[in-house]
Amino acid sequence: AGDRIFRGFRDGTVVAYNIDRGEQLWETKLTEPDGRPAIVAGAPLAWNGMVFVGTSGAERACDCFVAGLDAATGRVIWKFQLVPTGEAPGAETWPKNVHVGGGSVWTSFSIDATAGLLYVPTGNPGPDFSGAYRPGANLYTGSIVALEAKTGALRTWYQFVPHDYH
């Protein structure tokens, strides 16, 4: 975006570099809600003064999320949890009082610039291969999630594989 390139790293760091000089402009560390470093495996997407990244780690039962960062400063503007908890919409599709996670973001996002929608492909629920441990549809895993790019608000989703245990 402009004179910047953005990159995510395995330790949860997202970095902006100046394209011409190679100089690092900012660094932001993303962590899971429990404090573990987030894994940023997919390429960040820059659009309209923001950078969008997703985290991975369903195999570690991480609570994966999507984050919208300010492209100029790296400040986190919003986060959307891909495994909803508490009273969040979709939380009823997960068991209560069990350690679960998932929704890894392994591939690139798409953006509808006219509608201002960010489309996020999500991976499997965690723990893998343990359907009995986590009954329910397990939203928003195995889905395409559409978020308001400016706010991170959920617009809609389509779940391809409810309760994936394969």
Phi, psi and omega per residue, in radians:
A1 nan 2.008 -3.120
G2 1.083 -2.141 -3.132
D3 -1.763 0.372 -3.085
R4 -2.145 2.613 2.988
I5 -2.220 2.521 -3.047
F6 -2.099 2.493 -3.120
R7 -2.522 2.444 3.049
G8 -1.836 2.719 -3.105
F9 -2.251 2.867 -3.107
R10 -1.087 -0.417 -3.131
D11 -1.600 0.239 3.099
G12 1.517 0.072 -3.130
T13 -1.508 2.396 2.996
V14 -2.050 2.296 -3.044
V15 -2.237 2.492 3.006
A16 -1.927 2.336 3.101
Y17 -2.116 2.598 2.976
N18 -1.345 2.234 -3.063
I19 -1.138 -0.717 -3.053
D20 -1.287 -0.738 -3.040
R21 -1.763 -0.250 -3.098
G22 1.295 0.100 -3.092
E23 -1.307 2.414 3.076
Q24 -1.318 2.258 -3.094
L25 -1.716 -0.670 3.053
W26 -2.765 2.859 3.117
E27 -2.485 2.299 3.109
T28 -2.214 2.323 3.137
K29 -1.782 2.097 3.097
L30 -1.711 2.377 3.107
T31 -2.238 2.717 3.036
E32 -1.213 2.838 3.134
P33 -0.983 -0.468 3.128
D34 -1.554 0.091 3.085
G35 1.686 -0.199 3.094
R36 -1.145 2.571 3.073
P37 -1.093 2.420 3.056
A38 -1.392 2.671 3.074
I39 -1.821 2.155 3.083
V40 -1.836 1.805 -3.059
A41 -1.759 -0.592 -3.111
G42 -1.532 2.798 3.125
A43 -1.224 2.355 3.033
P44 -1.115 2.700 3.079
L45 -2.072 2.214 3.127
A46 -1.847 2.357 3.124
W47 -2.840 2.313 2.963
N48 0.938 0.761 3.095
G49 1.400 0.180 3.131
M50 -2.253 2.795 3.048
V51 -2.192 2.290 -3.108
F52 -1.978 2.282 3.109
V53 -2.374 2.682 3.044
G54 -2.158 2.727 -3.137
T55 -1.883 2.838 -3.103
S56 -2.279 2.940 3.096
G57 2.350 0.429 3.138
A58 -1.002 -0.550 3.133
E59 -1.144 -0.317 3.065
R60 -1.807 0.208 -3.095
A61 0.983 0.715 3.082
C62 -1.369 2.680 3.040
D63 -1.540 1.497 -3.066
C64 -1.181 2.675 -3.097
F65 -2.614 2.928 3.012
V66 -1.972 2.450 3.129
A67 -2.226 2.486 3.006
G68 -1.891 2.093 -3.102
L69 -1.963 2.641 3.026
D70 -1.261 2.142 -3.082
A71 -1.151 -0.444 -3.116
A72 -1.406 -0.569 -2.999
T73 -2.139 -0.361 -3.063
G74 1.493 -0.007 3.136
R75 -1.118 2.358 3.105
V76 -1.304 2.101 -3.137
I77 -1.563 -0.712 3.114
W78 -2.691 2.787 3.020
K79 -2.346 2.505 3.045
F80 -2.187 2.028 -3.135
Q81 -1.311 2.229 -3.139
L82 -1.473 -0.162 2.976
V83 -2.111 1.647 -3.060
P84 -1.194 2.535 3.118
T85 -2.269 2.999 3.088
G86 1.076 -2.218 -3.114
E87 -1.684 0.073 -3.120
A88 -1.095 2.492 3.083
P89 -0.962 2.315 -3.128
G90 1.706 -0.285 -3.123
A91 -1.082 -0.488 -3.138
E92 -1.180 -0.182 -3.134
T93 -1.583 0.113 3.119
W94 -2.141 2.649 3.080
P95 -1.238 2.656 3.111
K96 -1.571 2.603 3.031
N97 1.065 0.560 3.046
V98 -2.298 2.554 3.141
H99 -1.417 1.914 3.129
V100 -2.264 3.039 3.106
G101 -3.021 -2.864 3.066
G102 2.240 -2.945 -3.114
G103 1.479 0.452 -3.114
S104 -0.855 2.475 3.077
V105 -1.865 1.780 -3.091
W106 -1.775 -0.353 -3.018
T107 -2.122 3.028 -3.045
S108 -1.241 2.667 3.061
F109 -1.503 2.897 2.969
S110 -2.196 2.667 3.108
I111 -2.276 2.410 2.986
D112 -1.718 1.736 -3.040
A113 -1.135 -0.539 3.136
T114 -1.226 -0.796 -3.114
A115 -1.517 -0.234 -3.100
G116 1.216 0.578 -3.121
L117 -1.875 2.383 3.076
L118 -1.810 2.173 3.134
Y119 -1.800 2.137 -3.032
V120 -2.059 2.070 3.030
P121 -1.483 2.290 -3.092
T122 -2.024 2.705 -3.119
G123 -1.665 -2.847 -3.016
N124 -1.230 2.814 3.015
P125 -1.341 2.863 3.094
G126 -2.310 2.572 0.076
P127 -1.256 2.578 3.130
D128 -1.120 2.718 2.970
F129 1.002 0.399 -3.085
S130 -2.308 1.147 -3.098
G131 -1.087 -0.628 -3.124
A132 -1.168 -0.507 -3.119
Y133 -1.255 -0.513 -3.080
R134 -2.307 1.238 3.131
P135 -1.082 2.719 3.124
G136 1.967 3.076 -3.121
A137 -1.296 -0.397 3.101
N138 1.082 0.920 3.048
L139 -1.112 2.587 -0.013
Y140 -1.850 0.672 3.133
T141 -1.394 2.745 3.138
G142 1.008 0.646 -2.967
S143 -2.342 2.962 2.802
I144 -1.917 2.137 -3.115
V145 -1.938 2.261 3.110
A146 -1.835 2.107 -3.118
L147 -2.067 2.585 2.964
E148 -1.137 2.079 -3.049
A149 -1.073 -0.658 -3.091
K150 -1.286 -0.546 -2.998
T151 -2.071 -0.320 -3.064
G152 1.394 0.115 3.138
A153 -1.199 2.446 3.122
L154 -1.235 2.186 3.064
R155 -1.688 -0.889 3.105
T156 -2.897 3.072 3.067
W157 -2.727 2.833 2.990
Y158 -2.379 2.137 -3.134
Q159 -1.708 2.028 -3.132
F160 -1.301 -0.675 -3.050
V161 -2.303 1.471 3.054
P162 -1.095 2.428 3.066
H163 0.908 0.906 -3.126
D164 -1.158 2.174 3.055
Y165 -2.202 0.282 3.109
H166 -1.865 nan nan
